Each structure stands twice: as C-alpha cells, then as structure tokens.
Amino acid sequence: MKFGQAIIRREFIRKLLQWSGYVTLAGAARLSLFELPEARATAANKKFIIEGIGQTDAFTIKDLVKKVFEAAGGTRRFVSNGDVVVIKPNISWAKPPHLAATTNPEVLQGVVELCQEAGAKKVRIADNTIDNAEFCFSVSGAAAVSKKTGADLIYPSSSLFREMKLQGHRLDVWPVFLPLVEADKVINLPVAKDHILSSLTLGMKNWFGAIGGRRGSLHRDIHPNIVDLAQFFKPSITLIDAIRIMTRNGPSGGSTSDIVKKNTLILSDDPVAADAKASLLFGKRPQDIGYIRLAKKWGLGTHDFSKLLQKTISV
C-alpha cells in the first residue's frame, strides 16, 4: 500500500470506528498508529522505535516516560497482569543523578509505576554494581525509588549468581544474576554515556551489570563480548535514558562539564536499533560503533530505521 493510500485507509477506519460508536470523534482523532485495528497485526510483527523529547518548560520526566509507552501501544503491551517484572538500570557507580553516570531515578520511578499500573505482581530493580551496592543505590536515588513505589531492590549477593551456558560466539559458561533470568518480563533501562573502551555504553553494554565473575576480563575484545551478552539476555523492551548524557570521561565521569542535557528517551523492542538511535545523540554513526555493527551482523537487530515503525513525540 502506498503512503497516500495508507493515510486514506487510516482516515476511513477512524470514521468507521466513530460511526459504529466504537470511539467518539475526539477519541478517533487521538488514535495512534499502534491503536488502529489495521495496524495491530503489523505492529505485532514489526519492530518499532519511539523517541520522546521534552521540549516545553513545563514537561515532566514522568510524563515523558508515560507518553513514550503510550506511543508504543501502552505498558500492557509488554507487561501482563500478575507478571514479575525486573528492571535493569545502570547503577554501577556511586554518583548522584545530575552527573549522568547512573539511570535517572525519575525515569526509573516512572517505569516502575507504569508496570504496577499494568498489573505486575512484583516489580524488582536489579543491578550488579561496581562500587558498593548499598552506596550506589543510595546515592543514585534508586533506593528512594524503591521506598516510594514499593518495588523490591535486589542486592547482588553471591547466592543470587549461578553459572549458566551463554552459548555465545566467545562466552560459554558465566555467572548470571538470577533475578534477570527468572523474571516474567525484563526491562532494560540504561543511561546513555561515553565509554573509554566501547565508545558508548547504552542498552547492550548494560548487560555487564547482569553477570558476575571476572567482568574486567571482558573488556579485552569488548565488542564481541557485549554482543554475546546481548544475545543471551532478551528484554521485553529497552528504554534508553538520555535525559542527561555523559559525552566524555565515561563511564564513571564525575564533572558537570561532561554532561549535556538532551531531555530524550528512546524506547524500542529492537536492542540494536535502540543503541543505534542513541548513538546519534553523541554525533556518532551507528555503523562506526563496533558492537552495534557486530550485533547487526549477527542478527540481533538493525540500525536501518526505515525497517522499523518509527515515531517521535514531544511534550
């Protein structure tokens, strides 16, 4: 169907829905691509990418989180009633939110609350931090989110790791953080930042916090190791926090001069596309990032956005 024909078709369906009493005229006008009956089958079979941008002085991060999920069809598209949901932020460092070394706590809280509203039985926040976990969770704001929302904060104790076969190209057996493989649904929630070895740390690199063992050794030949982990961990969705991005001295940073405010969130069910889209915020070409290029080659996803359902929203 050509583009012009598709528009006519969508308008016809909106009017049909209105005439049938399925929705009001105002409701029909507000239907998103993912809400139209004709698009549901397509949306179910085609990957998507949503970019949300906070542009007004009055925008809130919580509202932006809600809007990007609504643009993708709503949280219930990914979270079912009774699910145990684990959210995997990046909280590796004991740094406050304004330094963008860790996932923004307002973004984290917004996702937790949406999962709860969707009927999740349990929502858990889990990360294997680099600095002391209790200190990281406290300073980053994750502990406060847990207290406000009632989400479980999972500390990386040794009893929660088990050696598992990753079946990667390079990585075979490795200790895995069990909450992330025992959950019904996993949401990958990284912060976008510079990385001295991998160029950027985004969604796929965030899985380093889902394993134990000698993680430092994986920084040798880091790009194929990132992709091996991305092949093993399969989140329901990736939401990249680019409210503030760290443009240099990553991944730990430490200075406000390293930070640029983007007020952006990127949501996708294609992990390669999510990272590719985020790389553009740094002025980089996705195909120039080793692990993005390799992940595409190995069939994990695409950085060709024309193959995806795309939408940009602003609040």
C-alpha positions in Angstrom: 0.0 0.0 0.0 1.4 3.4 -1.0 1.8 6.1 1.6 -1.1 8.2 0.3 -3.3 5.2 0.2 -2.3 4.3 3.7 -3.4 7.7 5.0 -6.8 7.4 3.3 -7.2 3.9 4.7 -6.5 5.1 8.2 -8.9 8.0 7.9 -11.6 5.6 6.6 -11.1 3.4 9.7 -11.2 6.3 12.1 -14.6 7.4 10.6 -15.9 3.8 10.6 -15.0 3.5 14.3 -16.7 6.7 15.0 -19.9 5.8 13.1 -20.0 2.4 14.7 -19.9 4.0 18.2 -16.5 2.3 18.9 -14.9 5.6 19.7 -16.0 9.3 19.8 -14.8 11.7 17.1 -12.3 13.1 19.5 -11.2 9.6 20.5 -10.8 8.6 16.9 -8.6 11.6 16.2 -6.3 10.6 19.1 -5.8 7.0 18.0 -2.1 6.3 17.5 -0.6 4.1 14.8 -0.4 1.2 17.2 -4.1 1.6 18.3 -5.6 1.3 14.9 -7.1 -2.2 14.1 -5.3 -2.2 10.7 -2.0 -1.6 12.4 -2.2 -4.0 15.2 -1.2 -7.0 13.2 1.6 -5.0 11.6 2.8 -3.7 14.9 2.8 -7.2 16.4 5.1 -8.4 13.6 7.3 -5.3 13.0 9.9 -3.8 15.4 9.4 -0.2 16.4 11.4 2.7 17.8 9.9 5.7 19.7 11.8 8.9 20.5 10.3 11.1 23.2 11.6 14.7 23.6 10.8 17.1 26.4 10.7 20.5 24.7 8.4 22.6 26.9 9.5 24.3 30.1 6.6 22.6 31.9 7.4 19.0 30.8 8.0 16.4 33.5 10.2 13.3 33.1 7.4 11.1 34.5 5.0 12.4 31.8 7.6 11.8 29.1 8.0 8.2 30.3 4.3 7.7 30.1 4.0 9.2 26.7 6.7 7.1 25.0 5.0 3.9 26.3 1.6 5.2 25.2 3.1 5.8 21.7 4.1 2.1 21.6 0.7 0.9 22.5 0.8 1.2 26.3 2.6 -0.6 29.0 0.2 -3.5 28.9 1.6 -4.4 25.6 4.7 -5.5 27.4 3.6 -6.3 31.0 0.7 -8.6 31.8 -1.4 -8.9 34.9 0.5 -11.0 37.5 3.9 -10.7 35.9 7.1 -10.5 37.9 9.0 -7.6 36.2 12.7 -6.9 36.7 14.0 -3.5 35.7 17.7 -3.4 34.9 19.0 0.1 35.3 22.7 1.2 35.1 23.7 1.9 38.7 27.3 0.9 38.6 28.7 3.9 40.2 28.0 5.8 43.5 27.3 9.1 41.7 24.4 11.5 42.1 21.8 11.7 39.3 23.0 15.1 37.9 26.3 13.5 36.8 24.5 11.1 34.5 26.7 8.1 35.5 23.6 6.2 36.5 20.0 5.8 35.3 17.9 8.9 36.2 15.7 8.0 39.2 12.7 9.9 37.8 12.8 7.7 34.7 13.2 4.6 36.9 10.3 5.6 39.1 8.1 6.3 36.0 8.8 2.9 34.6 8.2 1.1 38.0 4.8 2.9 38.4 3.7 2.1 34.8 4.5 -1.6 35.4 2.5 -1.6 38.6 -0.4 0.1 36.9 -0.3 -2.6 34.2 -0.9 -5.2 36.9 2.6 -6.5 37.6 2.5 -8.7 40.7 6.1 -7.7 41.6 8.4 -5.1 40.3 12.1 -5.5 41.1 15.1 -3.3 40.5 18.4 -5.2 40.0 21.9 -4.4 39.1 25.3 -5.8 39.9 27.1 -2.6 40.7 30.8 -1.8 40.5 31.0 0.4 43.6 29.4 -0.9 46.8 25.8 -1.7 46.0 24.2 -0.1 49.1 26.2 3.1 48.5 25.3 3.1 44.7 21.6 2.5 45.3 21.5 5.3 47.9 23.5 8.0 46.1 21.9 7.3 42.7 18.4 7.6 44.0 17.4 4.0 43.3 16.8 3.3 47.0 14.5 6.2 47.3 12.5 5.0 44.2 12.2 1.6 45.9 10.9 3.2 49.1 8.4 5.5 47.3 7.0 2.8 45.0 7.3 -0.4 47.0 9.5 -2.0 44.3 12.0 -4.6 45.5 15.6 -3.5 45.4 17.7 -6.6 44.7 21.2 -6.5 46.1 23.9 -8.6 44.2 24.6 -11.2 46.9 26.8 -14.2 45.8 23.8 -16.6 46.4 22.0 -14.9 43.5 24.5 -15.8 40.9 24.6 -19.1 39.0 26.9 -20.3 36.2 24.9 -20.7 33.0 25.7 -21.5 29.4 25.6 -18.3 27.4 26.2 -20.1 24.1 27.9 -17.0 22.7 30.5 -16.8 20.0 33.2 -16.1 22.6 31.5 -16.5 26.0 30.5 -20.0 27.1 29.7 -20.5 30.8 29.5 -17.4 33.0 27.9 -16.5 36.4 24.5 -14.9 35.7 22.4 -12.7 38.1 19.4 -14.9 38.6 16.6 -12.3 39.1 17.2 -11.3 35.4 16.6 -14.8 34.1 13.8 -15.8 36.5 11.6 -12.8 35.8 8.5 -13.0 33.6 9.5 -9.7 31.9 12.7 -7.7 31.9 13.0 -4.0 31.0 16.5 -2.8 30.1 16.8 0.8 31.4 20.4 2.1 30.7 21.7 5.6 30.8 23.4 6.9 27.6 27.0 7.8 28.1 30.6 7.8 26.8 32.8 4.7 27.4 36.6 4.7 27.2 36.7 1.3 25.6 33.5 0.6 23.8 33.0 4.3 22.6 29.5 4.3 24.2 27.6 2.4 26.9 23.9 2.1 26.1 21.5 -0.8 26.2 23.6 -3.8 25.1 26.6 -2.8 27.2 24.2 -2.6 30.2 24.2 -6.4 30.5 27.7 -6.3 32.1 25.7 -5.5 35.2 23.6 -8.7 34.8 26.6 -11.0 35.3 29.2 -11.8 38.0 32.6 -13.3 37.7 35.7 -11.6 36.4 33.9 -8.9 34.5 37.1 -6.9 34.0 38.5 -9.6 31.7 35.6 -9.0 29.3 36.9 -5.6 28.5 39.5 -7.3 26.3 37.8 -7.7 22.9 34.9 -5.8 24.4 32.7 -5.6 21.3 32.1 -9.3 20.7 31.6 -9.8 24.5 28.9 -7.1 24.6 27.1 -8.8 21.7 27.4 -12.3 23.3 25.7 -10.9 26.4 23.0 -9.2 24.3 22.3 -12.5 22.6 21.7 -14.2 26.0 19.6 -11.5 27.7 16.4 -10.8 25.8 14.5 -7.9 27.4 10.8 -7.3 26.6 11.8 -3.7 25.9 14.7 -1.3 26.0 14.2 2.3 27.3 17.4 4.4 27.0 17.6 7.3 29.4 19.1 10.3 27.6 17.7 13.0 29.9 21.3 13.8 30.6 24.1 12.2 28.6 27.7 11.9 29.5 29.7 12.9 26.5 33.2 12.3 27.8 35.2 10.7 30.6 32.9 7.8 30.8 31.7 5.5 32.1 32.1 7.0 35.6 32.6 10.7 34.8 32.5 13.0 37.8 32.1 16.5 36.4 29.1 18.5 35.2 31.3 19.7 32.3 31.0 16.1 30.9 27.2 16.3 30.8 24.8 17.5 28.1 21.1 17.8 28.7 19.0 16.1 25.9 15.7 15.5 27.7 15.2 12.5 25.5 14.0 8.9 25.9 14.3 6.1 23.3 12.0 3.1 23.5 12.4 0.1 21.2 11.8 -3.7 21.1 14.9 -3.9 18.9 18.0 -3.6 21.1 20.3 -2.8 18.2 18.0 0.0 16.9 17.7 1.5 20.4 21.5 1.8 20.7 21.9 3.0 17.2 19.3 5.8 17.7 21.0 6.8 21.0 24.4 7.0 19.3 23.1 9.8 17.1 22.7 12.0 20.2 26.5 11.8 20.5 27.1 12.8 16.9 28.3 9.2 16.1 27.3 6.9 13.2 25.8 3.6 14.5 27.9 1.6 12.0 31.0 3.1 13.4 30.3 1.6 16.9 31.9 -1.9 16.9 29.3 -3.7 18.9 26.3 -2.1 17.1 27.8 -3.1 13.8 28.6 -6.7 15.0 25.1 -7.1 16.6 23.5 -6.2 13.3 25.8 -8.7 11.5 24.9 -11.5 14.0 21.2 -10.8 13.5 20.2 -9.2 16.8 18.5 -6.3 15.2 19.1 -3.4 12.8 20.3 0.2 12.7 18.3 0.8 9.5 15.4 2.7 11.0 13.5 2.6 7.7 12.8 -1.1 8.6 11.1 -0.1 11.8 7.8 1.5 12.8 9.1 5.0 13.9 7.5 7.7 15.9 8.8 10.9 17.5 6.7 12.6 20.2 7.3 15.8 22.2 5.9 17.1 25.5 
